[in-house]
C-alpha cells in the first residue's frame, strides 16, 4: 500500500517512482482505496515481482528474537 493525497479507482494503472533509488515500476490499484487522516491508502500490485523495489529487508522466517 502507498499513501496518496488523492484516490484512484480499482484497476487504475500507475507508474510508481522510488525517489531514493530512482527506480520506476508499473503497478495497478487492486481495490478501492481507504481514506485515512493522512490521505488515501492505495493498495497496489506490481506488474512483475520486484521484491527489492522499496529496499526493505525482512528477517528470515526462522528468525527469533534474543532474550536479553
N, C-alpha and C positions, 0 to 999 in steps of 0.2 A: 504494500500500500504506500501511496505517496500522499502528501498533504498539499492541497492546491487552493488558491483563493476562489476558484470557480469550479462548477460541477461539469461533468461530461456524461453523456448518455452511454449506456451499456453498448458494447461493440464498437465504440469510437476508437479509431486507430490513432496512435500518438507516437512521437519520437521523443524518448527520454534522453536528457543530456546530463552526464555526471561532470559537474564543473571541476572537481578535484582531479579526475583522470583525463578529462577532455574526450571521453568515450560517449558514443551515441548508441541507442538501442531502440528498435521498433517494438512496440507493445500495443495491446488493446485493453480497453476497460472491460472487465469481466462481468460486472453487475452494477446496479445503481449505487452511486457513492453515498456515503453517510455524511451528514453535516455535523461538525463539531464546533466548539468555541473558537478554535484556531483556523477553521476553514473546512474544506471538504476532504474526506478520506477517500481516495480514489483507488479501488482495487485493480491492479494491473497484472497482466500476464505477458511476458516477453514472447516474441515470435519464435525465438530459439533459445535453448538453455544458455544462460550467462551467469553461472554461479558466483563469479568474482566481480560482477559489474559494480556492486556497492563497496567492494574492498573490505568486507566484513568477514572475519574468521570466527567460526564456531568451534567449541571444544569437540573432540571426538565422542562418539556415542558411549564409549566405555569410561569416560572421564568421571571421576568422583571427587568432590571437594575434600580437602585435607582438614582433619580436626586439629585445631591448634590448642 
